[in-house]
Amino acid sequence: MLTRRTPISVAEAQARMQAVPLKTATEVVPIEEANHRILAADVKASYAYPHFRRAGMDGYAIRAADDHDFPKAFKVLGEIQAGATWEQPLASGEAVRIMTGAYVPDDAAKVIRIEKTRAVDGDPHRVKIITGESKTNITETGTDVKQGETILARNQEINPGGLAVLRAFGIKKVTVYQQPRIAIIATGTELLNSTDPIAPGKIYNSNGIMLKNLVEETGGVVDFTTQLPDDAATIERVLKQQMANHEIVITDGGVSVGDFDYIGDSARQADQLLFNKIKQRPGSVTTAFVQDNTLVMALSGNPGACFTGFYLYMEPLIRRYQHQKTRLQHVRAILAAPYNKTNGFDRYLRCRYEIKDGHYLVYPNGINRSGSLANLQTTTCLALIPHSTTPMQVGTETDAWLLPFK
Amino acid sequence: MLTRRTPISVAEAQARMQAVPLKTATEVVPIEEANHRILAADVKASYAYPHFRRAGMDGYAIRAADDHDFPKAFKVLGEIQAGATWEQPLASGEAVRIMTGAYVPDDAAKVIRIEKTRAVDGDPHRVKIITGESKTNITETGTDVKQGETILARNQEINPGGLAVLRAFGIKKVTVYQQPRIAIIATGTELLNSTDPIAPGKIYNSNGIMLKNLVEETGGVVDFTTQLPDDAATIERVLKQQMANHEIVITDGGVSVGDFDYIGDSARQADQLLFNKIKQRPGSVTTAFVQDNTLVMALSGNPGACFTGFYLYMEPLIRRYQHQKTRLQHVRAILAAPYNKTNGFDRYLRCRYEIKDGHYLVYPNGINRSGSLANLQTTTCLALIPHSTTPMQVGTETDAWLLPFK
């Protein structure tokens, strides 16, 4: 059956996606598993850092009152290795050998670097300090961080440097946003299993592995994938099952205007149809709807359209689920090689970019049909070819979006 | 014992690292595990893509000879769903209903979109084509890729788009470079275990978790980590064990000029001492040596110095192991906030950057002592403060390196 659809702009479609409420939740994870997770709460310092007065250099710790009139000899009371403490009082004329990072005696005001000292007659209990120095070579308690200060802030993506900070404060677990769990359903009787031999009329499910990995590197968790033949009852049953236990379901295929528009049928019957036609190429049939608080994103089965649709609509959603902005970087760019096709809808052209003299130059990347996929590996940005009846001239400035993790 | 060291420039230290031969090897992995691995061989198309003539639209397939003088009625022979094939000859005046993505009959030269057709008296075996159209709506065999063409090239990092390409060609496994297996050994009697309570003079091993995650997100595999007290025999034993079965070992701590320079001792006795003093802050004691074909990178135990040393020396090495260039992006940048400290060595200042009007502006990030770590999470670039006796003025242009995955 041929049903009419009302096309909306990409901006309007993105705004409708943005308006869908998401029930984000938090969870507690050990820091060993927290790299690149998003903090859901500020983390405060439970103690100052450093939490003891620390020697910045190898040398000899002395009192303030002795810090003048060098060279002179000192009695060496002992040695403080890193990791040790020292409780014995330090009198005038006395020094303690101290290692970098070690606990500085409370009485000491300065560490004279070992380079500024000499042994006295080979006596391990005596040292001569040759010259003084201006720096104390002591890192005072709390120099880096005061107790109670925020050490990592909410909504930051934890990175290896952040893990060092957490470990330094003895923090074992952090509260992070849950990652959205996403089901991916590919439809199409033409889809082979990956172990089947190639056959006429059939294709492999190339979108499935692409979407799974795109979701994962965007911060989502894919906990269900399947591929289904074009059978209305099967598609409806599996879609309902997955909607029942997912907040987000991605489908691909089954949204064309023909007889097998099964996902489109579900969309039209849904609580809220967000859109089922967008003024864009490729992927004008891209569809989204909400049913029982589950968002279903129905991407085109065409590889190029599926790829583009993911970046335009799903990437921002998965980021938002974890309180992040899209990582597609919007820039103004210059079309640097010819693209002659025109269209009544805006085209998101798969391109490569380079930066020259501070300008982003975009080059159409290989074949840009919606069904072509050879360029997906090497596409590093999407560039806008606005709808027009005349081709965009080389050298024209336009909008482009640099793709993350490419 | 106090031993003299000969300082070299950062560029010279990096050149010496670059000159170390690496025995890179390849391995075969299933494509399901290949995202972000580096291809070690070109991948060729074993068949053309598409591998059959494919309908680009839902509609009716007709012969070339019938493609004129519309409107006219056609006899409908049947329907070709996506995934099916069609062998029956197509005579003049005959059409076949066909779905997007389906196999086009060999006799057909065009697919007339369904929007251009009407039913005839409700008869499913007849259709009227109202108007013709210029496009064939058929994607010919090999339009996207010819058989034998390179579909992914050697030394590319596979991404989700690339996985789609591999799957489309039925490729189940790819040959990629082995990831370097790296052991990380932290030294220092001051190091607590992560489950110990904090104690005076002691610290947690913050470098350990940082280095492990930095190595992993750079493409290495960490298969051994430990932390050892400052005991010469223990350090020597564990270091030797790990050198015996690793091409790369990272240590941190134990390279200061003091009494506990155990790693430094191993360096001096090694087959090839690459360097043990670099004209840089922080981390001038950063040391590297090769022994029995194992490279040992001895980073400072100071968190800031350890962080900086990883990016300056280890990141390029791990990338090179997999035939990649460093992902630190070198830019010219402007110091946008005061930094008044001067030093006889070049300083790699931990900074944040922003791009304004096409310029990179760098801001010193918090406390830049070598022992400070509060800024490691939020540092997004390293900026060069060249050695000088006068502070670098705000507004001065300098070199900066944007950190990857930050």
Chai-1 contact restraints between the chains, C-beta under 6 A:
chainA,res_idxA,chainB,res_idxB,connection_type,confidence,min_distance_angstrom,max_distance_angstrom,comment,restraint_id
A,N35,B,N213,contact,1.0,0.0,6.0,A-B,restraint_1
A,F52,B,P200,contact,1.0,0.0,6.0,A-B,restraint_2
A,F52,B,G201,contact,1.0,0.0,6.0,A-B,restraint_3
A,D58,B,S256,contact,1.0,0.0,6.0,A-B,restraint_4
A,D58,B,G258,contact,1.0,0.0,6.0,A-B,restraint_5
A,Q81,B,T189,contact,1.0,0.0,6.0,A-B,restraint_6
A,A82,B,G188,contact,1.0,0.0,6.0,A-B,restraint_7
A,A82,B,T189,contact,1.0,0.0,6.0,A-B,restraint_8
A,A82,B,E190,contact,1.0,0.0,6.0,A-B,restraint_9
A,G83,B,T189,contact,1.0,0.0,6.0,A-B,restraint_10
A,G83,B,E190,contact,1.0,0.0,6.0,A-B,restraint_11
A,G83,B,G201,contact,1.0,0.0,6.0,A-B,restraint_12
A,G83,B,K202,contact,1.0,0.0,6.0,A-B,restraint_13
A,A84,B,G201,contact,1.0,0.0,6.0,A-B,restraint_14
A,T85,B,P200,contact,1.0,0.0,6.0,A-B,restraint_15
A,T85,B,G201,contact,1.0,0.0,6.0,A-B,restraint_16
A,M99,B,G258,contact,1.0,0.0,6.0,A-B,restraint_17
A,T100,B,S256,contact,1.0,0.0,6.0,A-B,restraint_18
A,G101,B,E190,contact,1.0,0.0,6.0,A-B,restraint_19
A,Y103,B,G201,contact,1.0,0.0,6.0,A-B,restraint_20
A,T139,B,G371,contact,1.0,0.0,6.0,A-B,restraint_21
A,D144,B,I367,contact,1.0,0.0,6.0,A-B,restraint_22
A,D144,B,S372,contact,1.0,0.0,6.0,A-B,restraint_23
A,D144,B,A374,contact,1.0,0.0,6.0,A-B,restraint_24
A,V145,B,A374,contact,1.0,0.0,6.0,A-B,restraint_25
A,L152,B,Q377,contact,1.0,0.0,6.0,A-B,restraint_26
A,P160,B,M210,contact,1.0,0.0,6.0,A-B,restraint_27
A,P160,B,N213,contact,1.0,0.0,6.0,A-B,restraint_28
A,P160,B,L214,contact,1.0,0.0,6.0,A-B,restraint_29
A,G161,B,L376,contact,1.0,0.0,6.0,A-B,restraint_30
A,G161,B,Q377,contact,1.0,0.0,6.0,A-B,restraint_31
A,G162,B,Q377,contact,1.0,0.0,6.0,A-B,restraint_32
A,L163,B,I209,contact,1.0,0.0,6.0,A-B,restraint_33
A,L163,B,M210,contact,1.0,0.0,6.0,A-B,restraint_34
A,L163,B,N213,contact,1.0,0.0,6.0,A-B,restraint_35
A,A164,B,S206,contact,1.0,0.0,6.0,A-B,restraint_36
A,A164,B,M210,contact,1.0,0.0,6.0,A-B,restraint_37
A,A164,B,P303,contact,1.0,0.0,6.0,A-B,restraint_38
A,A164,B,L373,contact,1.0,0.0,6.0,A-B,restraint_39
A,A164,B,L376,contact,1.0,0.0,6.0,A-B,restraint_40
A,V165,B,L373,contact,1.0,0.0,6.0,A-B,restraint_41
A,V165,B,L376,contact,1.0,0.0,6.0,A-B,restraint_42
A,V165,B,Q377,contact,1.0,0.0,6.0,A-B,restraint_43
A,R167,B,Y204,contact,1.0,0.0,6.0,A-B,restraint_44
A,R167,B,S206,contact,1.0,0.0,6.0,A-B,restraint_45
A,R167,B,I209,contact,1.0,0.0,6.0,A-B,restraint_46
A,A168,B,Y204,contact,1.0,0.0,6.0,A-B,restraint_47
A,A168,B,S206,contact,1.0,0.0,6.0,A-B,restraint_48
A,A168,B,L373,contact,1.0,0.0,6.0,A-B,restraint_49
A,G170,B,I198,contact,1.0,0.0,6.0,A-B,restraint_50
A,G170,B,Y204,contact,1.0,0.0,6.0,A-B,restraint_51
A,G188,B,A82,contact,1.0,0.0,6.0,A-B,restraint_52
A,T189,B,Q81,contact,1.0,0.0,6.0,A-B,restraint_53
A,T189,B,A82,contact,1.0,0.0,6.0,A-B,restraint_54
A,T189,B,G83,contact,1.0,0.0,6.0,A-B,restraint_55
A,E190,B,A82,contact,1.0,0.0,6.0,A-B,restraint_56
A,E190,B,G83,contact,1.0,0.0,6.0,A-B,restraint_57
A,E190,B,G101,contact,1.0,0.0,6.0,A-B,restraint_58
A,I198,B,G170,contact,1.0,0.0,6.0,A-B,restraint_59
A,P200,B,F52,contact,1.0,0.0,6.0,A-B,restraint_60
A,P200,B,T85,contact,1.0,0.0,6.0,A-B,restraint_61
A,G201,B,F52,contact,1.0,0.0,6.0,A-B,restraint_62
A,G201,B,G83,contact,1.0,0.0,6.0,A-B,restraint_63
A,G201,B,A84,contact,1.0,0.0,6.0,A-B,restraint_64
A,G201,B,T85,contact,1.0,0.0,6.0,A-B,restraint_65
A,G201,B,Y103,contact,1.0,0.0,6.0,A-B,restraint_66
A,K202,B,G83,contact,1.0,0.0,6.0,A-B,restraint_67
A,Y204,B,R167,contact,1.0,0.0,6.0,A-B,restraint_68
A,Y204,B,A168,contact,1.0,0.0,6.0,A-B,restraint_69
A,Y204,B,G170,contact,1.0,0.0,6.0,A-B,restraint_70
A,S206,B,A164,contact,1.0,0.0,6.0,A-B,restraint_71
A,S206,B,R167,contact,1.0,0.0,6.0,A-B,restraint_72
A,S206,B,A168,contact,1.0,0.0,6.0,A-B,restraint_73
A,I209,B,L163,contact,1.0,0.0,6.0,A-B,restraint_74
A,I209,B,R167,contact,1.0,0.0,6.0,A-B,restraint_75
A,M210,B,P160,contact,1.0,0.0,6.0,A-B,restraint_76
A,M210,B,L163,contact,1.0,0.0,6.0,A-B,restraint_77
A,M210,B,A164,contact,1.0,0.0,6.0,A-B,restraint_78
A,N213,B,N35,contact,1.0,0.0,6.0,A-B,restraint_79
A,N213,B,P160,contact,1.0,0.0,6.0,A-B,restraint_80
A,N213,B,L163,contact,1.0,0.0,6.0,A-B,restraint_81
A,L214,B,P160,contact,1.0,0.0,6.0,A-B,restraint_82
A,S256,B,D58,contact,1.0,0.0,6.0,A-B,restraint_83
A,S256,B,T100,contact,1.0,0.0,6.0,A-B,restraint_84
A,G258,B,D58,contact,1.0,0.0,6.0,A-B,restraint_85
A,G258,B,M99,contact,1.0,0.0,6.0,A-B,restraint_86
A,P303,B,A164,contact,1.0,0.0,6.0,A-B,restraint_87
A,G358,B,G358,contact,1.0,0.0,6.0,A-B,restraint_88
A,I367,B,D144,contact,1.0,0.0,6.0,A-B,restraint_89
A,G371,B,T139,contact,1.0,0.0,6.0,A-B,restraint_90
A,S372,B,D144,contact,1.0,0.0,6.0,A-B,restraint_91
A,L373,B,A164,contact,1.0,0.0,6.0,A-B,restraint_92
A,L373,B,V165,contact,1.0,0.0,6.0,A-B,restraint_93
A,L373,B,A168,contact,1.0,0.0,6.0,A-B,restraint_94
A,A374,B,D144,contact,1.0,0.0,6.0,A-B,restraint_95
A,A374,B,V145,contact,1.0,0.0,6.0,A-B,restraint_96
A,L376,B,G161,contact,1.0,0.0,6.0,A-B,restraint_97
A,L376,B,A164,contact,1.0,0.0,6.0,A-B,restraint_98
A,L376,B,V165,contact,1.0,0.0,6.0,A-B,restraint_99
A,Q377,B,L152,contact,1.0,0.0,6.0,A-B,restraint_100
A,Q377,B,G161,contact,1.0,0.0,6.0,A-B,restraint_101
A,Q377,B,G162,contact,1.0,0.0,6.0,A-B,restraint_102
A,Q377,B,V165,contact,1.0,0.0,6.0,A-B,restraint_103
